[in-house]
Amino acid sequence: MPRPGAVLRLRGSGDPGGPHPELRLRPHDRTGQAGLTEGPAQEPRRRRSEKIVKTFYLSLLWDCNENCVFCLKKAPPEQENSVPPLLECLAALKRQRARGFASVSLDGGEPTLRRDLPRILKYALLLGYKKIMVMTNGAALSAENVRRLAAPEGGRPSRISFCVSLHSHKRAVSEKLTRSRGTFRRTVDGIKNLLAAGFDVSVYHVITRQNYRALPGFADFAARELKGVSKVVFSHIYPVQHNLAAMRGVYPRFSSALPFLAGAISRLERAGVTPMLGNSGMMPVCLLRGQESFFTQAYLKHDGDAVTFDRNKWDTRDSRKLELLPFFRDDFNERNRVKAAACGKCALRDVCSGIWRFYEELYGAGELKPYKKDAFSGIPADGPRAVIRAAGSRAAGLQPLLVRLLDARLKGHGSALVPGLHGKSRKTAAAEFARGIGMKLYFGRTQGRGQ
């Protein structure tokens, strides 16, 4: 395994499509729908209102050069921790591209520790993935390594982007959270190297008890010292069983952090940097009152049209990655989240998954404030009728559709046509939810595609 800052080198040469049966080229592969292609794949035309992007999350390894106290993944048993071979990664990319996935997110562990990452990126480009995101802590992104990662796009990156984790603008706090000395400076330098190479870069910031009061200062730092980053993504912690003891020392109250988060969002917007919330299900919607669009946009970015591939699966309830992202599945939420009694009267009860059982045990549920039925009456409803197709994973139930309805309502739509929704009970539930947010639904067919 290369040390942080080590040069990434390609192993082998030639077309990776030869020896593996799933990678062999066929004549029709040049269309971009199944195999290698000379350029971007030709996608079916979609209306501009289409928002569904199918994203494939590919875990490249579990090894990491940091040891974050809140990490979702724990070290697997040694016999389980096998790094997927290059050809297996390429085959997975090809398989999901053929199934219509146009976006891929490469994560780990730390994906930049793989020497063959440039080959993986090049193959994803050749397959026609329109968006390729690398999730990284940035500590291994020396200028030389970044040049190698830019090479698959000829040194002019357009489809490859990076999301870099940085959890404080203060070295001591950052390295206390990552439990890795020297990583703060290397991560900041890595971000600057990516920006200098022309990559689109976003910064991922986990909110903790150690850093939440400094969120506005972090926003200023990102805008000033990391000039050129496109987004800062804030996220609360996903508590998993293997680190619950540590969580008690780092998980802040939502209500305590919110004023500082609001200040950070305001400063980023003034600086022209887009603020976002990661994994919208990490906090109840009512705690984003007045900024509900952050919830809907985060949900729509990570909804049921996403699957993962992780070679190191085993049957645990914590850090296992499922084939379908678990955060919005009904069975996952019933097992890991709870709602207060007051939530039963909330107008948004069917789009909100409540709070973590862990959080309720730690802080209670007194912060939750349900929406009344007239909560959205002040929002204009003069927009044109939205067309919102029933879509999303069956395991997520109606939630993906209802979030799209809420998103349309927040944008000023007072009515929506919902083609493709079947079953009287499902239609009744959708119509009842829509009435609660001041929206009227119509069911039928449409020639076009909607949200």
JOPE-V926176 format. One record per pair of residues at least 12 apart in sequence whose C-alpha atoms are under 6 Angstrom apart, sorted by the first residue. I is the first residue (numbers start at 1). J is the second residue. If there is no record, write none. Layout:
# JOPE-V926176
I,J
I,J
This chain:
# JOPE-V926176
4,140
5,140
5,142
7,145
8,115
8,145
9,115
10,116
22,91
32,127
32,128
33,98
34,98
35,94
35,127
36,126
36,127
37,126
37,127
40,128
41,128
49,450
49,451
50,450
50,451
51,451
54,101
54,102
54,305
54,306
55,101
55,103
55,104
55,306
56,104
56,306
56,307
56,308
57,104
57,105
57,308
58,106
58,308
58,309
59,107
59,108
59,310
60,108
60,111
61,83
61,108
61,109
62,108
62,109
63,109
64,109
64,110
66,178
66,180
67,178
67,179
68,177
68,178
68,179
69,177
72,319
73,319
80,312
102,129
102,130
103,129
103,130
103,131
103,132
104,132
105,132
105,133
105,134
106,134
107,135
110,136
118,149
122,152
130,159
131,159
132,159
132,160
133,160
133,161
133,162
134,162
135,163
136,164
137,164
137,165
138,164
138,187
138,190
139,183
139,186
139,187
141,190
142,190
143,193
157,199
161,199
161,200
161,201
162,201
163,201
163,202
163,203
164,203
164,204
165,203
165,204
166,205
167,205
167,206
169,218
171,184
201,229
201,230
202,229
202,230
202,231
202,232
203,232
204,232
204,233
205,234
206,234
206,235
206,236
207,235
207,236
208,250
208,251
208,252
209,250
209,251
209,252
212,257
213,260
215,260
215,264
216,263
216,264
219,264
219,268
230,273
231,273
231,274
231,275
232,275
233,276
233,277
233,278
234,277
234,278
235,277
235,278
236,282
240,318
241,318
277,298
280,295
280,298
280,299
284,354
286,369
296,407
304,392
304,393
305,392
307,323
307,324
307,325
308,323
328,396
329,395
329,396
330,396
336,356
336,357
337,355
337,356
337,357
338,354
338,355
338,357
339,354
343,370
346,370
346,371
347,371
347,372
347,373
347,436
351,399
373,436
376,437
380,412
381,412
381,413
381,414
383,412
383,413
385,415
385,416
386,416
387,416
387,417
387,450
388,418
388,450
388,451
389,418
389,419
389,450
390,420
390,421
414,439
415,439
415,440
415,441
416,441
417,441
417,442
417,443
418,443
419,443
419,444
419,445
